[in-house]
Amino acid sequence: MEMKTKPDNKSKLMRAAIHLMAEKGYKGVSTKEIAAASGVSEMTLFRNFGSKLSLLEQAVDRYHYSVEMTQVFNRELVWELRKDLLTIGRIYYELMDRNRKLFLIVLQDNDLASIREKAQSHPRKLRELLSDYFAEMQRRNKMIEVDAEAQAMTFMWMNYGAFMSQLFSPSPLSSLTPEQFRESSVDLFVRALSP
C-alpha cells in the first residue's frame, strides 16, 4: 500500500493562501487567517515566508508551469507537429486551469504588479521552448521555413487568449469545448506550417 506524505507547512500555507485570496482578494486576507486555515501558527507563516507578499510570490513560483512544461518538451514530444502541438496545448491548458485561482489573485490587484512581472519568467520559458521546438522541426524538414519565435508567440497567445476568455466569465464565449478548440487551432497550424 502506498503511503501518502503529509504536506509540509509551506505547502499547506501556500494552498490556504491561494484559496483565501482567490475568495477574498489579497488585501482581504490576514496572515492570521491563512495560518489558521492551514492549521499552523502565524509564527510558522512568518518563519517560512517572512510576509504575506513573499508567501504569494513563492506560491506563484511553485505552482506556475515552466518546470512542468520543460518536462513535457524533454519527455513527451514525438516530433510530429500535430501530435506535439495537441500535447503542448492540452498540458498548457490543464496547468493554466489548475492555476486559475493564482491568476485571479494576481490579475485583480494592482498592488501585485511586481509579482505579475516576476511571473513573466514562465511564459518567457515557454516561448523559448516553443521557439527551439519550431526551429528544430524546420531543421528536420518537418516544418516550412518561418520565424520560429513568431510562431511560438502566435501559438502561446492563441492558447492564452482562449484560457483568459473564460477566466472571469462564468458563461462561455463559445459552445466549443477546450478539446475542440485545440483540435481546430492545431489543425490550422499544421496546414499552414507543414511542408
Secondary structure as GFF3:
##gff-version 3
##sequence-region A 1 195
A	DSSP	alpha_helix	9	24	.	.	.	ID=ss1
A	DSSP	alpha_helix	31	38	.	.	.	ID=ss2
A	DSSP	alpha_helix	42	49	.	.	.	ID=ss3
A	DSSP	alpha_helix	52	63	.	.	.	ID=ss4
A	DSSP	alpha_helix	66	75	.	.	.	ID=ss5
A	DSSP	alpha_helix	81	98	.	.	.	ID=ss6
A	DSSP	alpha_helix	100	108	.	.	.	ID=ss7
A	DSSP	three_ten_helix	110	112	.	.	.	ID=ss8
A	DSSP	alpha_helix	113	119	.	.	.	ID=ss9
A	DSSP	alpha_helix	121	139	.	.	.	ID=ss10
A	DSSP	alpha_helix	148	164	.	.	.	ID=ss11
A	DSSP	alpha_helix	178	193	.	.	.	ID=ss12
###
